[in-house]
Amino acid sequence: MASSPHSSSLFHHLLVFFLLLAAATAFPVTSEFELGIQKRIHFRVYFHETFIGPNNTTVTVVNMSLPYTFGNIEIYDTVLRVGPDESSTFLGRVQGAGFHVSMQEEVMLVPLVLVFTAGKFVNSTLTVIGRLDASGNSERAIVGGTGVFQYAWGKLVTETVTSSVAKLVVAYDVYVVYYNDLHHSAIA
């Protein structure tokens, strides 16, 4: 009984898979690291969002046109500043999305990244995710970071400062635990 080209191909793929699996388990490449010094910090920064005009920072990419906003998706790339005033020192950007996830109330699931391009935390990021309701005030989880904020965790508390048809300013109170001075060593 001759084998079909299909079963022969499947055999070769399985053979390669198991050979690679055997090689990976026979010669593991791992490393050990120590987290270093744990640091805790609290700071306040301001999210500046613009809805209208040439400097618009938010775009609706899915508009379900329902009587409610369920299913809508917005993408944003907003400005992060030291203070609530538009002329305060620029720190970086807040980049993320808003997913309208409730059929009963105005609620969004908001994953975002604070990208620091200036100031004390330059070349660092904080990754945040959580729920935002219509009040604009929320508490969300910090789930990671890069640069200064390696292995970060904590919370981001938001409070609406000003809100209009054209602009939104939100205070971000950042409570973060992170580690510096990571030490790596290879294990043979």
C-alpha positions in Angstrom: 0.0 0.0 0.0 1.6 3.3 -1.1 1.5 6.3 1.2 -0.1 9.5 0.0 2.0 12.7 -0.4 -0.1 14.2 2.3 0.7 11.6 4.9 4.4 11.7 3.9 4.5 15.5 4.4 2.8 15.1 7.8 5.4 12.5 8.8 8.3 14.8 7.9 6.8 17.7 9.8 6.2 15.5 12.9 9.8 14.1 12.6 11.3 17.6 12.4 9.1 18.8 15.3 10.2 15.9 17.6 13.9 16.3 16.6 13.7 20.0 17.5 11.9 19.2 20.7 14.5 16.7 21.7 17.4 19.1 20.9 15.7 21.9 22.9 15.3 19.7 26.0 18.8 18.1 25.7 20.6 21.4 25.5 18.6 24.0 27.5 19.7 27.6 27.4 18.6 29.3 30.5 19.7 32.2 32.7 19.3 33.2 36.3 18.8 36.8 37.4 18.3 38.7 40.6 15.8 41.5 40.6 18.2 43.9 42.3 16.9 46.8 44.4 13.2 47.3 44.8 12.1 50.9 44.5 8.7 52.4 45.2 7.6 55.8 43.8 4.5 57.9 43.5 4.3 60.8 41.0 1.6 62.8 39.2 1.5 63.5 35.5 -1.2 64.8 33.2 -2.8 63.3 30.2 -3.8 65.9 27.5 -6.3 64.6 24.9 -7.5 66.7 21.9 -10.7 65.7 20.1 -11.0 68.4 17.4 -8.7 70.0 14.9 -5.4 69.4 13.3 -3.8 68.2 16.6 -6.5 65.6 17.2 -5.1 62.8 19.4 -8.0 60.3 19.3 -9.5 58.5 16.3 -12.6 56.3 16.3 -11.7 53.2 14.2 -14.9 51.3 14.8 -18.2 53.0 15.2 -21.1 50.6 15.5 -23.7 53.3 15.1 -25.9 51.7 17.7 -28.1 53.6 20.2 -25.3 53.0 22.7 -21.5 52.8 22.2 -21.0 49.1 22.8 -18.5 47.7 20.2 -16.9 51.1 19.4 -13.1 51.2 19.4 -10.9 54.3 19.7 -7.1 54.6 19.3 -5.2 57.4 20.9 -1.7 58.9 21.0 -2.0 61.7 23.5 0.4 64.1 25.2 1.8 63.5 28.7 2.8 66.6 30.6 4.1 67.7 34.0 1.1 69.8 34.7 -2.5 70.4 33.7 -1.6 73.5 31.6 -1.1 73.0 27.9 2.2 74.8 28.1 3.6 72.7 31.0 6.7 70.6 30.4 6.3 67.8 27.8 7.2 64.3 29.2 6.1 61.9 26.5 3.0 60.2 25.1 0.2 58.0 26.2 -0.6 55.5 23.5 -3.4 53.0 23.7 -7.0 52.0 22.8 -10.4 52.2 24.3 -12.8 49.3 23.7 -16.5 50.0 24.6 -17.3 46.7 26.4 -20.6 47.2 28.1 -24.2 47.1 26.7 -25.6 48.5 29.9 -23.4 51.4 30.8 -20.7 53.7 29.3 -17.6 51.6 30.2 -14.3 51.0 28.3 -11.5 48.5 28.6 -8.4 50.6 28.3 -4.9 49.2 27.6 -2.3 52.0 27.5 1.4 52.6 27.6 3.0 55.7 29.1 6.0 56.4 26.9 8.5 58.8 28.6 10.6 60.6 26.0 11.8 63.4 28.3 12.5 64.0 32.0 13.6 61.7 34.8 12.2 58.6 33.2 13.4 59.2 29.6 13.5 56.0 27.4 11.1 54.2 29.9 7.6 52.9 29.6 4.8 51.8 31.9 2.1 49.4 30.7 -1.4 49.8 32.2 -4.7 48.1 31.7 -8.1 48.5 33.3 -11.7 49.6 33.2 -12.8 53.2 32.7 -16.4 54.3 33.4 -18.2 57.5 32.4 -17.0 59.4 35.4 -13.5 59.4 34.0 -12.1 58.5 37.4 -10.6 55.1 37.8 -8.0 52.8 39.3 -6.1 50.6 36.8 -3.3 48.1 37.1 0.3 48.7 36.1 1.3 45.4 34.7 4.9 46.0 33.4 7.5 48.5 32.3 10.8 49.0 30.5 13.9 51.1 31.0 13.9 52.5 34.6 10.7 50.6 35.3 11.9 47.0 34.8 9.5 44.5 36.3 7.1 47.2 37.3 3.8 46.7 39.0 1.4 49.0 40.8 -1.6 51.1 40.1 -2.6 54.2 38.1 -5.4 56.4 39.6 -7.0 58.9 37.3 -9.0 62.0 38.0 -10.6 64.2 35.4 -9.3 67.8 35.7 -11.1 69.4 32.8 -13.4 68.1 30.1 -15.0 69.8 27.1 -16.1 68.9 23.6 -12.6 69.8 22.3 -10.2 68.7 25.1 -9.8 66.5 28.1 -7.1 66.8 30.8 -6.7 63.9 33.3 -4.4 63.7 36.3 -2.6 60.4 36.5 -1.4 59.4 40.0 1.2 56.7 39.4 2.0 54.3 42.3 4.7 51.9 41.0 7.1 49.4 42.4 10.1 48.5 40.1 13.5 47.1 40.2 16.9 48.4 39.2 20.4 46.9 38.9 19.3 43.5 37.5 22.1 40.9 37.6 22.1 38.1 35.0 24.2 34.9 35.0 24.1 32.0 32.5 23.3 28.5 33.5 25.0 25.7 31.5 
